[in-house]
Amino acid sequence: MTIELLRTPGATPADDPAGRILGLRCRACGRPEALGPSYVCASCFGPLEVAYDLDVVRDGLTRATIEARPAGIWRYLELLPVAAVPARGLPVGSSPLVRAERLGAAIGIEGLLIKDDSRNPTLSFKDRAVAVAVARAVDFGMEALACASTGNLAGATAAAAAVAGLPAYVFVPADLEPAKIEHALAYGATVVPVLGTYDDVNRLCLEVADELGWGFVNINLRPFYAEGSKTLACEIAEGLGWRLPDVVVAPIASGAMFTKIARGFDELATIGLVERTPVRFVGGQADGCGPVATAFKGGGSEIEPVRTPTTIVRSLAIGNPADGRHALELARATDGSIEAIPDAATAEAIRRSARLEGIYAETAGGVTIAAAEAARRRGVIRPGDEVVALITGNGLKTPDAFRYGVEARPAEPGVPGLAPAIPASYRAFEAWLER
Ligand SMILES: *Cc1c(COP(=O)(O)O)cnc(C)c1O
């Protein structure tokens, strides 16, 4: 399909004179649609994505241009569906890409690097996606922001709305981790606890979005939201000296981030900023809610939704992932894999990452590390591979998870596993040491 066919009358925003943003396009049937807060194809109900004129981008963007810009996701503005760097916003992105030698040795991957995205303003990678969605919502003149959240999106949306000066409505499963609910409340968001699973919450939000026209970052703003994850691909490539790694390991909830990292690499190669080299994509899901991992293992192409997720990995607990099939195809097409991780292995991986690298991950990050190890064991990751594993959220969001499966000492008061308090005397400390 040529670019010209995609050009929709009126789809170029007035403030994007170069015309690099062409509009929206259906991923399934290719039908173009004008840029706006819509997410499904009017003719085939396929998912809408942003379409760019990459020839325009190639002509105007060099490595040196990017390197001269300030840190953060807007370094890669030309690959994002926003005309200009927003006037207001949180400092998102440019997270560390670090060699993880000790953890790598422990899991048999010498060339392990961690992309530590737990350090964004609200402690998860969701800040990337939300920054782009909110920039667009402001351009569209939307008066309220909202989201259906498995946890981290709540805080990210609430904080971004606070900076933009817009009200935020955050819909969450009522039994979500309290730390994540309080996080959103702190930014002044209205939290709507909903009885049911994330998929129930999402169904309700589809209706609310239709009825009230609020800017749901991951529903009617989803094409823009999803693009934000491409900045991970850009940062990984730039961090490696404008190269692609052999393997990327990332967690999968809806599958948006996983698949958009691939799209980011593809676009970077198309505009000539990196050489097009093969990258295997390894995904991780919890085995208590792993519809994509189950499909991968079964060899089929249909994703059977999980009705009742049973896992401590709440941030990935989407039973019916919007981009599940796309994620499945990506893993297969690149000789990657999708691993189902038991909660005990997730908890063990959180402990290892913290104790060997000083990186405290939330449950999704535990899934990533355990998935890397599983993919190494089955030979998807090979000796000598350069592997980038994504820690997408901070352990402070799921404070009990690292202890899961470890014998607690319930008879003792205070923090489980912590020794009883001692008097403030050296003698007492000495006795405690010799205990
Ligand atoms: C939401 C989330 C993901 C996965 O996001 P999708 O794009 O929906 O697959 C991964 N890690 C963390 C910590 C998240 O909050």
PDBQT file of the ligand as one rigid body, heavy atoms in Angstrom, charges set to zero:
ROOT
HETATM    1  C1  LIG A 501       0.250  -2.040  31.588  1.00  0.00    +0.000 C 
HETATM    2  C2  LIG A 501       1.548  -2.662  31.936  1.00  0.00    +0.000 A 
HETATM    3  C3  LIG A 501       2.232  -3.518  31.057  1.00  0.00    +0.000 A 
HETATM    4  C4  LIG A 501       1.725  -4.021  29.729  1.00  0.00    +0.000 C 
HETATM    5  O1  LIG A 501       1.013  -3.177  28.988  1.00  0.00    +0.000 OA
HETATM    6  P1  LIG A 501       0.282  -3.543  27.609  1.00  0.00    +0.000 P 
HETATM    7  O2  LIG A 501       0.762  -2.508  26.698  1.00  0.00    +0.000 OA
HETATM    8  O3  LIG A 501      -1.183  -3.427  27.909  1.00  0.00    +0.000 OA
HETATM    9  O4  LIG A 501       0.649  -4.920  27.205  1.00  0.00    +0.000 OA
HETATM   10  C5  LIG A 501       3.471  -3.974  31.451  1.00  0.00    +0.000 A 
HETATM   11  N1  LIG A 501       4.020  -3.642  32.627  1.00  0.00    +0.000 NA
HETATM   12  C6  LIG A 501       3.401  -2.832  33.491  1.00  0.00    +0.000 A 
HETATM   13  C7  LIG A 501       4.056  -2.536  34.781  1.00  0.00    +0.000 C 
HETATM   14  C8  LIG A 501       2.147  -2.307  33.182  1.00  0.00    +0.000 A 
HETATM   15  O5  LIG A 501       1.551  -1.494  34.054  1.00  0.00    +0.000 OA
ENDROOT
TORSDOF 0
